[in-house]
Amino acid sequence: MKRFFAILTVILMLAGLLPAAPATAAEPVKIGFVYIMSGPFATYGQFAKKGAELAIDEINKAGGILGRPVEACFEDSTGKPDVAMRAIRKLVYQEKVDCLIGLDSSGVAKSVVPSIAQLKTPLIITHAATPDVTGTVCNRYTFRISLNLAQNVKTAALLAARTDARTWTTVGPDYAFGHQSWEYFQKYLAEIEPGAKFLPKDQIAFPPFKTTDFSAYITKIMQTKPDGVLISLWGGNLIDFVRQGAEMGFFNGDYEVLVTLGAATEVLSALGDKMPEGLWVGSRYWFLANDSALNRDFVKNYHGRFGEYPSYNAHGAYGALLTYKAAVEKAKTVDKDAVVTALEGLTVELPVGTITIRPEDHQAVTDACWGKTAADPAYPIRILKPMQIFRGVDITPPASDTGCTMK
């Protein structure tokens, strides 16, 4: 009798008279994102979230990762190391994420990275640029797919050497990022141009991170009458500096200006036509720099969905998901240690171009783009014209020079 009812049930299901048993949904691949989502630098986290959401939607539409859907968990670091560490622990222990992506501040990154090895969860850094996280505090679970400070500043030094400027000064945030930017700039420019001179400590400017009035620092730099100025301010600091500097005539001075992160679309969008033309500005990704099909589709889809052009932080989160997906598919599993092994030495195409993650220090070898700010009626923001692309292999210090001892 039981056999009769079993056969009858199958017949009715095949005939469509009974509903089929519900399919078991695949367990999602969970990704934890930690960015600055509040405060004056929140635009960076908001751009990153948009890039992540676009990538997740595209990946899920194409079948997910190993047939499993991708699910995102976002946490706010607020730009503070202790808050970021609590967010990371929550993502790993409570949300049980398979991978971590993010980090904006170099100070935050340097503080939390030593603990990542204890969590045994891969972290893909997309923004924080301090060389230390793929240098002196490197570890097996930490990777970076974006340009680090040394790579980006090497391009600034190469550009500086092409100018007539011989005496240089700087304006940068008063923490690791600003100070290291100036140290690396002096190191690289002195190697390229032995005749270069650098103003002493009492004549350069490192405003505190919370500064909103830059007038005293602008006046100080203008009074020293340099030939060139390296500006490593970013985000809200850079926006305030440019607005105030333009009003005070800073950009009318007879000196070269290099802005290491001036091509961030977050900054360009906020400044609009208030961004002076003719400044050399850099970025970790520029949406017009690569004519590949992948980049054209990324820019088109991002602009179509959000009504704006992708920033380097949007690209960073988007690219990190493509990188993680490639590593999982290479490893054929989401097992964390297997994914870490797959990430080491991985070559993957991103909208920025093809990158390779060095196994020695987990730093990506990736191209850099700089250009001069210019108005263009086709765009609502300043664009880069002309552009200068620097090959990753030419601007990336040897792994042996990073101080990384992989554990």
C-alpha positions as CSV (number, residue, x, y, z in Angstrom):
1,M,0.0,0.0,0.0
2,K,2.8,2.4,0.9
3,R,4.5,1.6,-2.5
4,F,1.2,2.3,-4.3
5,F,0.8,5.8,-2.7
6,A,4.4,6.6,-3.4
7,I,4.0,5.7,-7.1
8,L,0.7,7.7,-7.2
9,T,2.4,10.7,-5.7
10,V,5.1,10.7,-8.3
11,I,2.5,10.3,-11.1
12,L,0.5,13.3,-9.8
13,M,3.6,15.4,-9.4
14,L,4.6,14.7,-13.0
15,A,1.1,15.5,-14.1
16,G,1.4,18.8,-12.4
17,L,-1.5,18.0,-10.0
18,L,0.6,18.2,-6.9
19,P,3.3,20.8,-6.1
20,A,6.9,19.6,-6.3
21,A,9.0,19.5,-3.2
22,P,10.7,22.9,-2.6
23,A,14.3,23.1,-3.8
24,T,16.9,23.6,-1.1
25,A,18.3,27.1,-1.5
26,A,22.1,27.3,-1.8
27,E,23.8,28.7,1.3
28,P,25.0,32.3,0.4
29,V,28.6,33.3,0.2
30,K,28.8,36.1,2.8
31,I,31.1,39.1,2.3
32,G,31.8,41.6,5.1
33,F,32.5,45.2,4.1
34,V,34.1,47.8,6.5
35,Y,34.3,51.4,5.3
36,I,33.8,54.9,6.6
37,M,30.0,55.2,6.3
38,S,29.4,58.3,8.5
39,G,31.0,61.6,9.2
40,P,32.8,64.0,6.8
41,F,34.5,61.2,4.9
42,A,31.3,59.1,4.5
43,T,31.2,59.6,0.7
44,Y,34.1,57.2,0.4
45,G,32.1,54.4,2.1
46,Q,28.9,55.3,0.1
47,F,30.7,55.0,-3.2
48,A,32.2,51.7,-2.1
49,K,28.8,50.4,-1.2
50,K,27.5,51.3,-4.6
51,G,30.4,49.5,-6.3
52,A,29.8,46.4,-4.1
53,E,26.1,46.3,-4.8
54,L,26.6,46.6,-8.5
55,A,29.1,43.7,-8.5
56,I,27.0,41.5,-6.3
57,D,23.9,42.0,-8.5
58,E,26.0,41.2,-11.6
59,I,27.6,38.1,-10.0
60,N,24.2,36.8,-8.7
61,K,22.5,37.4,-12.0
62,A,25.3,35.3,-13.7
63,G,24.8,32.4,-11.3
64,G,26.7,33.5,-8.1
65,I,30.0,32.1,-7.0
66,L,30.2,28.3,-7.4
67,G,26.4,28.4,-7.9
68,R,25.9,30.1,-4.5
69,P,24.4,33.6,-4.2
70,V,26.5,36.4,-2.7
71,E,25.3,38.3,0.3
72,A,26.7,41.5,1.7
73,C,27.1,42.8,5.3
74,F,28.2,46.4,5.7
75,E,29.7,47.9,8.8
76,D,30.8,51.5,9.6
77,S,34.5,51.9,10.7
78,T,33.9,55.6,11.4
79,G,37.6,56.0,10.6
80,K,38.6,54.8,14.0
81,P,40.7,51.7,14.7
82,D,38.8,50.4,17.7
83,V,35.4,50.8,16.0
84,A,36.8,49.1,12.8
85,M,38.1,46.2,14.9
86,R,34.8,45.7,16.6
87,A,33.1,45.7,13.2
88,I,35.5,43.2,11.8
89,R,35.1,40.8,14.8
90,K,31.3,41.1,14.5
91,L,31.4,40.2,10.8
92,V,33.7,37.2,11.4
93,Y,32.2,35.8,14.6
94,Q,28.5,36.8,14.4
95,E,27.8,37.1,10.7
96,K,30.4,34.4,9.9
97,V,31.5,36.0,6.7
98,D,33.7,34.2,4.2
99,C,35.8,37.3,3.3
100,L,36.4,40.8,4.5
101,I,36.7,43.8,2.1
102,G,37.4,47.5,2.7
103,L,39.3,49.9,5.0
104,D,39.7,53.6,4.1
105,S,42.1,55.0,6.6
106,S,45.8,54.0,6.6
107,G,45.9,54.5,10.4
108,V,42.9,52.1,10.8
109,A,44.5,49.6,8.5
110,K,47.8,49.5,10.2
111,S,46.1,49.1,13.6
112,V,43.7,46.2,12.6
113,V,45.8,44.2,10.1
114,P,48.0,42.5,12.8
115,S,44.8,40.9,14.2
116,I,43.5,39.6,10.8
117,A,45.9,36.6,11.0
118,Q,44.2,35.6,14.3
119,L,40.8,35.7,12.7
120,K,42.0,33.5,9.8
121,T,39.7,35.3,7.4
122,P,41.0,36.8,4.1
123,L,40.9,40.6,4.0
124,I,41.1,42.4,0.7
125,I,42.1,46.1,1.2
126,T,40.7,48.4,-1.5
127,H,41.6,52.0,-0.3
128,A,44.0,52.3,2.7
129,A,47.4,53.0,1.2
130,T,50.0,52.7,3.9
131,P,52.8,50.4,2.7
132,D,53.0,48.8,6.1
133,V,50.0,46.5,5.6
134,T,51.8,44.7,2.8
135,G,55.2,45.6,4.5
136,T,56.2,45.5,8.1
137,V,52.8,44.2,9.4
138,C,52.0,41.9,6.5
139,N,50.4,38.5,7.1
140,R,49.1,35.6,5.2
141,Y,45.4,36.7,5.3
142,T,45.8,40.3,4.2
143,F,45.8,41.5,0.6
144,R,45.6,44.8,-1.3
145,I,44.3,45.2,-4.8
146,S,44.7,49.0,-5.0
147,L,47.8,51.2,-5.4
148,N,49.7,51.7,-2.2
149,L,51.2,54.9,-1.1
150,A,54.7,54.0,-2.4
151,Q,53.4,53.2,-5.8
152,N,51.3,56.3,-6.2
153,V,54.0,58.6,-4.8
154,K,56.6,57.1,-7.1
155,T,54.4,58.4,-10.0
156,A,54.3,61.8,-8.4
157,A,58.1,61.8,-8.2
158,L,58.4,60.8,-11.8
159,L,56.1,63.7,-12.8
160,A,58.0,66.1,-10.5
161,A,61.3,65.3,-12.2
162,R,59.9,66.3,-15.6
163,T,59.1,69.8,-14.3
164,D,61.4,72.8,-13.8
165,A,60.7,72.8,-10.1
166,R,63.7,72.1,-7.9
167,T,62.6,73.1,-4.3
168,W,59.6,71.2,-3.0
169,T,57.3,71.4,0.0
170,T,54.2,69.5,1.1
171,V,50.7,69.8,2.7
172,G,49.4,66.5,4.1
173,P,47.3,65.1,6.9
174,D,49.1,64.8,10.2
175,Y,49.2,61.0,10.5
176,A,50.9,58.1,8.8
177,F,49.5,58.8,5.3
178,G,50.7,62.4,5.1
179,H,54.1,61.8,6.7
180,Q,54.8,58.7,4.7
181,S,53.8,60.4,1.4
182,W,56.4,63.1,2.0
183,E,59.1,60.6,3.1
184,Y,58.6,58.5,-0.1
185,F,58.4,61.6,-2.3
186,Q,61.7,62.8,-1.0
187,K,63.3,59.4,-1.4
188,Y,62.1,58.8,-4.9
189,L,62.6,62.3,-6.3
190,A,66.1,62.4,-4.8
191,E,67.0,59.2,-6.6
192,I,65.5,60.4,-9.9
193,E,66.7,64.0,-9.7
194,P,69.7,64.3,-7.3
195,G,69.6,68.1,-7.5
196,A,66.1,68.3,-5.9
197,K,65.7,70.2,-2.7
198,F,63.1,69.9,0.1
199,L,62.1,72.5,2.6
200,P,62.8,71.8,6.3
201,K,60.2,70.6,8.8
202,D,59.4,74.1,10.1
203,Q,58.3,75.2,6.6
204,I,56.1,72.3,5.6
205,A,52.5,71.7,6.7
206,F,50.8,68.8,8.3
207,P,47.3,69.9,9.4
208,P,45.5,67.7,11.9
209,F,42.9,65.3,10.4
210,K,40.0,67.2,11.9
211,T,41.1,70.6,10.4
212,T,38.4,72.6,8.6
213,D,40.1,76.0,8.4
214,F,43.3,75.7,6.3
215,S,44.0,79.4,5.9
216,A,47.1,79.4,8.2
217,Y,48.6,76.4,6.4
218,I,47.9,77.9,3.0
219,T,49.6,81.2,4.1
220,K,52.6,79.3,5.5
221,I,53.2,77.4,2.2
222,M,52.7,80.5,0.0
223,Q,55.2,82.5,2.1
224,T,57.9,79.9,1.6
225,K,57.8,80.5,-2.2
226,P,58.5,76.9,-3.3
227,D,58.9,75.7,-6.8
228,G,56.6,72.8,-6.2
229,V,54.0,71.5,-3.7
230,L,53.0,67.9,-3.1
231,I,49.5,67.7,-1.6
232,S,48.5,64.4,0.0
233,L,45.2,65.6,1.6
234,W,42.2,63.6,0.7
235,G,38.4,63.6,1.1
236,G,36.8,66.4,3.0
237,N,40.2,67.8,3.9
238,L,41.2,68.2,0.3
239,I,37.8,69.7,-0.7
240,D,38.1,72.3,2.1
241,F,41.7,73.1,1.2
242,V,41.0,73.6,-2.5
243,R,38.1,75.8,-1.9
244,Q,40.0,78.0,0.6
245,G,43.2,77.9,-1.4
246,A,41.4,79.1,-4.5
247,E,39.9,82.0,-2.6
248,M,43.4,82.9,-1.2
249,G,45.1,82.7,-4.6
250,F,47.1,79.6,-3.7
251,F,46.6,78.1,-7.1
252,N,47.7,81.3,-8.9
253,G,51.2,80.8,-7.5
254,D,54.3,80.3,-9.7
255,Y,54.8,76.7,-8.6
256,E,53.9,73.2,-9.7
257,V,51.1,71.5,-7.8
258,L,50.8,67.7,-7.5
259,V,47.8,66.3,-5.7
260,T,48.2,62.6,-5.0
261,L,44.5,61.8,-4.7
262,G,43.0,64.8,-6.5
263,A,41.3,62.7,-9.2
264,A,38.9,61.0,-6.8
265,T,35.5,61.6,-8.2
266,E,34.1,62.2,-4.7
267,V,36.4,65.3,-4.6
268,L,35.8,66.4,-8.2
269,S,32.0,66.0,-7.8
270,A,32.0,68.1,-4.6
271,L,34.2,70.9,-6.1
272,G,32.6,71.0,-9.6
273,D,34.0,74.0,-11.5
274,K,35.7,75.2,-8.3
275,M,38.5,72.7,-8.9
276,P,41.3,74.7,-10.6
277,E,42.4,73.6,-14.0
278,G,45.9,72.6,-14.9
279,L,46.7,70.7,-11.6
280,W,48.5,67.3,-11.8
281,V,46.2,64.9,-9.9
282,G,46.4,61.2,-9.2
283,S,44.0,58.4,-8.5
284,R,43.9,54.7,-7.8
285,Y,41.4,54.4,-10.6
286,W,40.1,56.8,-13.3
287,F,37.0,55.9,-15.2
288,L,38.3,57.1,-18.6
289,A,41.8,55.6,-18.3
290,N,41.2,52.1,-19.6
291,D,39.4,51.4,-22.9
292,S,38.7,47.7,-22.2
293,A,35.3,46.2,-22.7
294,L,35.2,45.4,-19.0
295,N,35.8,49.0,-17.9
296,R,33.4,50.4,-20.5
297,D,30.6,48.1,-19.2
298,F,31.5,49.0,-15.6
299,V,31.3,52.7,-16.2
300,K,28.1,52.4,-18.3
301,N,26.3,50.2,-15.8
302,Y,27.4,52.2,-12.8
303,H,26.5,55.5,-14.4
304,G,23.2,54.1,-15.6
305,R,22.3,52.9,-12.1
306,F,23.5,55.7,-9.9
307,G,23.7,58.7,-12.3
308,E,27.3,59.4,-11.6
309,Y,30.8,58.2,-12.6
310,P,32.5,55.6,-10.5
311,S,35.2,56.7,-8.0
312,Y,38.2,54.7,-7.2
313,N,36.5,53.5,-4.0
314,A,33.5,52.2,-6.0
315,H,36.0,50.5,-8.3
316,G,37.9,49.1,-5.3
317,A,34.8,47.3,-3.8
318,Y,33.7,46.2,-7.3
319,G,37.1,44.9,-8.1
320,A,37.6,43.2,-4.8
321,L,34.5,41.1,-5.4
322,L,35.7,40.1,-8.9
323,T,39.1,39.2,-7.3
324,Y,37.5,37.1,-4.6
325,K,35.3,35.3,-7.1
326,A,38.3,34.5,-9.3
327,A,40.2,33.1,-6.3
328,V,37.2,31.0,-5.2
329,E,36.8,29.6,-8.6
330,K,40.5,28.9,-8.8
331,A,40.4,27.1,-5.4
332,K,37.0,25.5,-6.2
333,T,35.9,26.2,-2.6
334,V,35.2,29.0,-0.3
335,D,37.4,27.5,2.4
336,K,39.3,30.5,3.8
337,D,42.8,29.0,3.7
338,A,42.3,27.6,0.2
339,V,41.1,31.0,-1.0
340,V,44.2,32.7,0.6
341,T,46.4,30.3,-1.3
342,A,44.5,31.0,-4.5
343,L,44.9,34.8,-4.0
344,E,48.6,34.5,-3.8
345,G,50.0,35.2,-7.2
346,L,46.5,35.6,-8.7
347,T,46.2,37.5,-12.0
348,V,42.8,39.0,-12.7
349,E,41.3,41.5,-15.1
350,L,39.6,44.4,-13.4
351,P,38.1,47.6,-14.9
352,V,41.4,49.4,-13.9
353,G,43.3,46.8,-16.0
354,T,45.0,43.5,-15.3
355,I,46.5,43.2,-11.8
356,T,48.7,40.5,-10.2
357,I,48.9,40.0,-6.5
358,R,52.4,39.3,-5.5
359,P,52.7,36.2,-3.3
360,E,55.7,37.7,-1.4
361,D,53.8,40.6,0.2
362,H,50.2,40.3,-1.2
363,Q,50.5,43.8,-2.8
364,A,48.8,44.1,-6.3
365,V,51.0,45.2,-9.1
366,T,48.6,47.6,-10.9
367,D,48.9,50.6,-13.2
368,A,48.6,54.2,-12.0
369,C,46.9,57.1,-13.7
370,W,47.6,60.8,-13.4
371,G,46.5,63.8,-15.4
372,K,45.9,67.5,-15.5
373,T,42.5,68.8,-14.4
374,A,40.6,70.2,-17.3
375,A,37.0,71.3,-18.1
376,D,35.0,69.3,-20.6
377,P,31.4,70.2,-21.6
378,A,30.7,66.4,-21.9
379,Y,31.2,65.9,-18.2
380,P,29.9,67.6,-15.1
381,I,33.3,67.3,-13.3
382,R,36.8,68.1,-14.2
383,I,38.4,65.4,-16.2
384,L,42.1,64.5,-16.8
385,K,43.6,65.9,-20.0
386,P,46.2,64.9,-20.8
387,M,46.5,61.6,-19.0
388,Q,49.6,59.7,-18.1
389,I,49.5,56.0,-17.4
390,F,52.4,54.4,-15.4
391,R,52.9,50.7,-15.7
392,G,52.6,48.8,-12.4
393,V,55.9,47.0,-13.0
394,D,57.7,50.4,-13.2
395,I,56.3,52.0,-10.0
396,T,56.1,49.0,-7.6
397,P,59.1,48.7,-5.3
398,P,60.6,45.2,-5.1
399,A,59.0,42.9,-2.6
400,S,62.4,42.6,-0.9
401,D,62.3,46.3,-0.1
402,T,58.9,46.3,1.7
403,G,60.0,44.9,5.0
404,C,57.4,42.1,4.7
405,T,58.1,38.8,6.4
406,M,55.1,36.7,5.5
407,K,53.7,34.7,8.4
